[in-house]
Amino acid sequence: MNRFWQVLKWNLLTEKKSISTAAIAFLVGFLCIQLFSCFTLFDLSQGLGKGATFAGMITCVTIIFIFLIPYYATGILGNARTKQQRTTALTLPASNMEKFLVRIIYCCIFMPLLLNVTFVAATCLRALIELVFGHEDIIFGLQILGNHFDPNYDSLISFVGSIWMLSLFVLGGVFYRHRPFVWTSVTLVAAGLLLATIGFYIGTMIGEDAIRHFAMNFSGLSFETFDLIFSLILAAFTVLNFWLSYKLFCKLQVVQHKWFNV
């Protein structure tokens, strides 16, 4: 545990400048988005009210969960891009598992937490600015955001599916050497289109009646049972993706392959 803690501290210290820059940039960016939604050239004194507050906050949340969190998930090898960085990372007195877990904590837990903290800070600053300008219902945005993301609304499938998607970006971040977020996104889109095309042709060959008959076999299953079964399948694929990511991480060398990190 002491060795793992030392590696974690080393990682945070080496990324200190990036963390500070990211925190300031995201705070300013989220604040500008919310202020742009709440204040317009047409009404600087009263703002646009609840709808604009909601729109600005939803825009920030969408950017965080659709773009920024996947982007940082592909940064598993972010501290091993150059030859000098790889030499330093490989000579650390720690096991590959410890190094890998440290990067997972940094990319998939610490940075998403930082994003959410900066979002909350930007929201508080926006509310303070609205208070100065005499706006009403300045905290209504937090209320409707909380109602929109009601925990009872999201099923187990959506939660496990999010973790599974995150594991795909982690795997892409270890596999691709340059611009991992871009190439991982392109690969996922291409794979989705390919699977959709294959599924369409298979469905066409099987026929609508056969598909309906197959679906009738599951008509007795409740939604909760189907939710549990599908979630277990996604969880298994999530574990597989992290295992493959770790195996590729273990093959990291000072002089990398010309095309891939293997």
Disulfide bonds with the S-S distance in Angstrom:
none
